[in-house]
């Protein structure tokens, strides 16, 4: 991919509302997953940092899944960029 192609991709991602929604839900999910891990591991003396990272990762994945299950109808169509390449 050349510089122009990269700039075009960055521009499309920046103005893609579905991508913004996905990013937001994964960030919130990650924070909630971290909070849940901290809550459930609060009395564990053997809890390691990797346990908290796992909680945050599971939360981020749950946020992405929530995005996929609840996205608006207009966002369920084929990616516009792919549609332009194919047609």
C-alpha positions, 0 to 999 in steps of 0.5 A, spaced: 500 500 500 502 506 498 502 513 501 496 515 498 492 509 499 494 509 507 491 516 507 485 514 504 484 508 509 485 513 515 480 518 512 475 513 511 476 510 518 476 517 521 469 518 518 466 511 519 461 512 525 460 504 525 468 504 527 467 509 532 462 506 535 466 499 535 472 503 538 467 506 544 464 499 546 471 495 546 474 501 550 468 501 555 468 493 555 475 493 557 474 498 562 468 494 565 472 487 564 478 490 568 474 493 574 470 486 574 477 482 574 479 487 580 473 486 584 473 478 583 480 478 585 480 483 590 481 477 596 486 473 592 494 474 594 496 470 588 493 474 583 498 477 577 497 482 573 496 478 567 489 476 570 487 483 570 489 484 563 485 477 561 479 481 564 480 487 560 481 483 554 475 479 555 471 485 556 473 488 550 471 482 546 464 483 549 464 490 547 466 488 540 460 482 540 455 487 543 457 492 537 456 486 532 449 484 535 446 491 536 449 495 530 444 499 526 441 496 520 444 501 515 451 499 518 449 491 516 451 492 509 457 490 505 463 495 507 462 501 502 470 500 500 469 493 498 463 495 495 467 500 490 472 495 489 468 490 487 463 494 482 
